[in-house]
């Protein structure tokens, strides 16, 4: 029957290699030196390999021993991960948590929250998912927590208001509207090309003033694409305030007051009904106590 290399044998080899002696390994592992010597001798016999060069004062791995330990350390690391996972699960922490971020919020707004979470639960794997449309249903089957959805709730999800997002009318500094006295009425800004995200929240307001139905329009798939188009002077448009503020440091945009801005959009948190693990509970509590930047109270 082939010899199976045990985790304990790998632990012994690793300790000897780190300490440079059998006695040092015995001290680290809280064993008597004779037990370490016996374990190595038995392993070398079973594998028919010489793992240590004993000709000097230090216990040095042979070339075969180095290759074996290099592969074995990957197994030891994996075993440590399994132990840590078991401890997290026993403590009520999820092994993984998928977060879907509503498209009206930039990913940068979530970074301080993630940093705070990792300080408390460094072992839980987090997956960030982009919302592809308005509505909690986009997260079905993919997300455990939806942060900042603007769409209708799905029956399988519990929801609560999270905050509101208003919109900033923006254009490039060189655009003709950049120097017009504020506030701008629809009759002025609707005569210029509108840059909008294809299914973004302001669309209904633009249709109401005739911009979408009759004016020149550039539709783009994402808010970063909208910001890039506005900076390039391709038009004007309403940008969710969190995206505008996140892009402020990059420059290239001017905010203008308008007489009839789009209505603010109420965002919600949404999570699957049923028992919640500690990671999900942590996020729900943290988001209630300290909303994301540029978000107004609901």
C-alpha positions in Angstrom: 0.0 0.0 0.0 1.5 3.4 -1.0 2.8 5.6 1.9 0.5 8.5 2.7 2.3 11.6 3.8 0.4 13.0 6.8 -0.1 16.6 7.8 1.7 15.8 11.1 4.8 14.6 9.1 4.7 17.8 7.1 4.5 19.9 10.3 7.6 18.2 11.6 9.5 18.7 8.4 8.5 22.4 8.3 9.5 22.9 11.9 13.0 21.3 11.4 13.6 23.4 8.2 12.6 26.6 10.0 14.6 26.0 13.2 17.6 24.3 11.5 17.7 21.5 14.1 15.7 18.6 15.4 16.0 20.0 18.9 14.6 23.3 17.8 11.7 21.6 16.1 11.0 19.6 19.2 10.9 22.8 21.2 8.4 24.5 18.8 6.2 21.5 18.7 6.4 20.7 22.4 7.7 17.3 21.9 10.8 15.4 23.0 13.7 15.4 20.5 13.7 11.6 20.2 10.1 11.8 18.9 11.2 14.2 16.2 14.1 12.0 15.2 11.9 8.9 15.1 9.3 10.6 13.0 11.8 11.7 10.4 13.6 8.3 10.3 10.3 6.5 9.9 9.2 8.9 7.1 12.5 8.5 5.2 12.2 4.7 5.4 8.7 4.7 4.2 9.4 7.1 1.3 12.7 5.6 0.5 14.1 9.1 0.4 16.8 10.9 2.3 15.1 14.2 3.4 17.9 15.8 5.5 21.6 16.1 5.2 23.0 15.4 8.6 26.7 15.9 7.8 26.9 19.4 9.3 25.9 21.0 12.6 22.5 22.0 11.2 19.8 19.8 9.8 19.6 20.8 6.1 17.0 19.5 3.6 18.3 17.6 0.7 17.1 18.6 -2.8 14.4 15.9 -2.5 13.4 17.2 0.9 13.1 20.8 -0.4 10.8 19.8 -3.2 8.7 17.7 -0.9 8.4 20.4 1.7 7.6 23.1 -0.9 4.6 21.1 -2.0 3.8 20.2 1.5 3.6 23.8 2.7 0.8 24.4 0.2 -1.1 21.6 1.9 -0.3 23.1 5.4 -1.6 26.5 4.2 -4.8 24.9 2.9 -5.3 23.0 6.1 -4.9 26.2 8.1 -7.5 27.7 5.9 -9.9 24.8 6.6 -9.3 25.2 10.3 -10.0 29.0 10.1 -13.2 28.3 8.1 -14.4 25.9 10.7 -13.9 28.4 13.4 -15.7 31.1 11.5 -18.6 28.8 10.7 -18.8 27.8 14.4 -18.9 31.5 15.3 -21.8 32.2 13.0 -19.8 34.0 10.3 -20.5 33.2 6.7 -17.7 31.7 4.6 -18.8 34.0 1.7 -21.0 37.0 1.2 -22.1 38.4 -2.1 -22.8 42.1 -2.2 -24.7 43.7 -5.1 -24.1 47.5 -5.3 -26.9 49.5 -6.9 -25.7 51.3 -10.1 -26.5 54.8 -8.7 -23.6 54.3 -6.2 -20.0 54.1 -7.3 -17.9 51.2 -6.0 -15.5 53.7 -4.3 -18.2 54.7 -1.8 -18.2 51.1 -0.5 -14.4 50.9 0.2 -14.4 52.4 3.8 -17.2 50.0 4.8 -15.2 47.0 3.4 -12.1 48.1 5.2 -14.1 48.3 8.5 -15.6 44.8 7.9 -12.2 43.2 7.2 -10.8 44.6 10.5 -13.6 42.6 12.3 -14.0 39.5 10.1 -10.9 39.1 7.9 -11.7 35.5 6.9 -15.1 36.0 5.2 -14.8 36.2 1.4 -16.7 39.1 -0.1 -17.9 39.2 -3.7 -19.0 42.5 -5.2 -21.5 42.3 -8.0 -22.6 45.1 -10.3 -26.3 45.8 -10.6 -27.2 45.6 -14.3 -30.7 47.2 -14.1 -33.1 48.7 -11.6 -34.6 46.2 -9.2 -33.8 43.6 -6.6 -34.6 40.8 -9.0 -31.3 41.4 -10.7 -29.6 40.0 -7.6 -31.7 36.9 -7.4 -29.4 33.9 -7.2 -26.3 36.0 -7.1 -26.4 38.3 -4.1 -27.0 38.0 -0.4 -27.3 41.7 0.2 -28.2 44.4 -2.3 -27.0 47.9 -1.3 -28.8 50.8 -2.9 -31.3 49.3 -5.3 -33.7 51.8 -6.8 -36.1 49.2 -8.2 -39.2 47.4 -6.8 -38.6 44.8 -4.1 -38.9 41.1 -4.9 -41.1 38.8 -2.7 -38.1 36.7 -1.5 -36.3 39.8 -0.2 -36.7 41.9 2.9 -36.1 45.6 2.3 -35.7 48.9 4.1 -35.1 52.5 2.9 -31.4 53.2 2.8 -31.2 56.8 1.7 -31.9 59.1 -1.3 -29.8 60.1 -4.2 -30.3 63.4 -6.1 -28.8 64.4 -9.4 -26.2 67.0 -10.5 -26.6 68.7 -13.9 -23.1 68.6 -15.3 -21.2 69.7 -18.4 -17.6 70.2 -19.5 -16.0 73.6 -18.7 -15.8 74.4 -22.4 -19.5 73.6 -23.1 -21.7 76.6 -24.0 -23.9 76.1 -20.9 -20.9 76.3 -18.5 -21.0 80.1 -18.5 -24.8 80.6 -18.6 -26.3 82.3 -15.5 -28.0 79.8 -13.2 -30.5 78.4 -12.6 -31.0 76.9 -16.1 -34.6 76.3 -17.2 -35.5 73.2 -19.3 -36.0 75.4 -22.3 -32.3 76.2 -22.2 -30.7 72.8 -21.4 -33.1 70.7 -23.4 -31.8 72.3 -26.6 -28.4 70.6 -26.1 -27.5 67.0 -26.6 -28.3 64.9 -23.5 -26.0 62.2 -22.3 -27.8 59.6 -20.3 -27.4 56.1 -19.0 -29.8 54.0 -21.0 -31.9 52.8 -18.0 -30.9 55.4 -15.5 -33.4 57.0 -13.1 -33.5 60.5 -14.8 -35.0 59.2 -18.0 -38.6 59.8 -17.1 -37.9 63.4 -16.2 -36.1 63.9 -19.5 -39.0 62.5 -21.4 -41.4 64.8 -19.5 -39.6 67.9 -20.9 -39.2 66.4 -24.4 -35.5 65.9 -24.4 -35.6 62.2 -25.1 -38.5 62.3 -27.4 -37.4 65.2 -29.6 -33.9 66.4 -28.6 -30.5 65.0 -29.6 -29.5 62.2 -27.3 -26.4 60.1 -26.5 -27.2 56.9 -24.6 -24.4 55.2 -22.8 -24.3 51.9 -20.8 -22.7 53.1 -17.5 -22.2 56.1 -15.3 -18.4 56.1 -15.9 -19.1 56.2 -19.6 -21.5 59.1 -19.0 -18.9 61.0 -17.0 -16.3 60.4 -19.8 -18.7 61.6 -22.5 -19.5 64.8 -20.5 -15.8 65.5 -19.9 -15.3 65.1 -23.7 -17.9 67.9 -24.3 -20.3 65.5 -26.1 -23.3 66.9 -24.2 -24.8 67.7 -20.8 -26.6 65.4 -18.4 -27.8 64.6 -14.9 -25.3 62.6 -12.9 -26.1 60.9 -9.6 -24.5 63.0 -6.9 -22.4 60.1 -5.5 -20.9 59.5 -9.0 -20.3 63.2 -9.5 -18.6 63.6 -6.1 -16.4 60.5 -6.6 -15.3 62.0 -9.9 -14.7 65.5 -8.6 -11.0 65.1 -8.0 -10.5 64.1 -11.6 -11.9 67.5 -12.7 -13.2 68.3 -16.1 -16.9 68.8 -15.0 -18.9 71.8 -14.0 -22.1 71.5 -11.9 -25.0 73.8 -12.9 -28.2 74.6 -11.0 -31.4 73.9 -12.9 -35.0 75.1 -12.2 -36.5 71.6 -12.6 -34.1 68.9 -11.6 -35.1 65.2 -11.6 -36.7 64.0 -8.4 -34.4 62.4 -5.9 -34.5 58.6 -6.0 -35.0 56.5 -2.8 -32.6 53.6 -2.5 -33.2 50.5 -0.4 -31.2 47.7 1.2 -32.5 44.3 0.3 -31.5 40.9 1.7 -32.8 37.4 1.6 -35.5 36.6 4.1 -34.6 34.0 6.7 -31.9 33.6 9.3 -29.0 36.0 8.8 -25.4 35.2 9.6 -23.1 37.5 11.5 -21.5 39.0 8.3 -24.9 40.0 6.9 -26.0 41.3 10.3 -22.8 43.3 10.5 -23.4 45.0 7.1 -27.0 45.8 7.9 -26.1 47.4 11.3 -23.1 49.3 9.8 -25.2 50.7 6.9 -27.9 51.8 9.3 -25.5 53.5 11.7 -23.3 55.1 9.0 -24.7 55.5 5.5 -22.4 55.7 2.5 -20.9 59.1 1.4 -23.1 61.4 -0.7 -26.2 59.6 0.4 -29.0 61.6 2.1 -31.2 60.1 4.8 -34.2 58.3 3.5 
